[in-house]
Amino acid sequence: MSLNARIEAAISQAIRAGQGGAAPPRLAQALDYAVTPGGARIRPTICMSVALACGDDRPALTDAAATALELIHCASLVHDDLPCFDDADMRRGKPAVHRAFSQPLAVLTGDSLIVMAFEVLARAAGRDAGKDAGRAVELIRILGARTGMPGGICAGQGWESEPQIDLSAYHRAKTGALFIAATQMGAAAAGQDPEPWEELGARIGEAFQVADDLRDALYDAETLGKPVGQDGLHGRPNAVAELGVQGAIRRLKDILGGAIASIPSCAGEAMLAAMVRKYAERLTPVAPVRAGE
């Protein structure tokens, strides 16, 4: 089974579990709407790739880690799009959840996906307490730390409400946190020490932040499937505004080179280096594609 098929199967199973019983029909529908289609599934792919590089001796636990990570990511997108934050009408080429289902249901959808993520890990711990419980608890700890305060994605969103922004802390929390979670959870699911994997996740997260800044500056809404120009509209820090387009592209390449150098020694080190190089090719824009350019 391919990584993508493995990820989609695990996520679908989690969503079906969340829709079971006497669930409110529209909220149950919104859960699936928020995660499907799921874009590139970059974070769970990184998580699974690290687990495979480290042996992947508990595939079910790896599946749970990847699923929980993506559910948190999708929840953050639902909340980010709300009028109180980005006020974005589109996400992944279709109406944002609050546009399709209402603001109250969007809030509940995001909340439900967050809770579901931790339920997935808790169920994984209960399958075989002798083998998986300790690893699952570590996965819960990592995901909690990278979701909440003081340095998770909640903190990243919180920085946008501060009069003075710590740019490094903002980027590390807003974008980097779940990439750090991806590399650390992949290692932990395979029984490895997650700490040496923090730098790789942080560097990949930083690269994706710069790439996102470039896309926001260069691409049109139709290409991205979501509104563009949001950084300027909301007065947020942006690598393109700070470095210019070519400077941001150079910065992106430097970060990705550092990411490859930071990969801890493991059986799948070469595979992970190839993965980062593949992302480098996908992330680096070749020309502006805004309408009329």
Secondary structure as UniProt FT lines:
FT   HELIX           3..18
FT   HELIX           25..35
FT   TURN            39..40
FT   HELIX           42..53
FT   TURN            54..55
FT   HELIX           59..80
FT   TURN            83..86
FT   STRAND          90..91
FT   TURN            92..93
FT   STRAND          94..95
FT   HELIX           97..101
FT   HELIX           103..127
FT   HELIX           129..147
FT   TURN            149..151
FT   HELIX           153..159
FT   TURN            160..161
FT   HELIX           167..171
FT   HELIX           172..176
FT   HELIX           177..189
FT   TURN            190..191
FT   HELIX           195..197
FT   HELIX           198..218
FT   HELIX           221..224
FT   HELIX           230..234
FT   HELIX           239..261
FT   TURN            267..268
FT   HELIX           269..283
FT   TURN            291..292
//
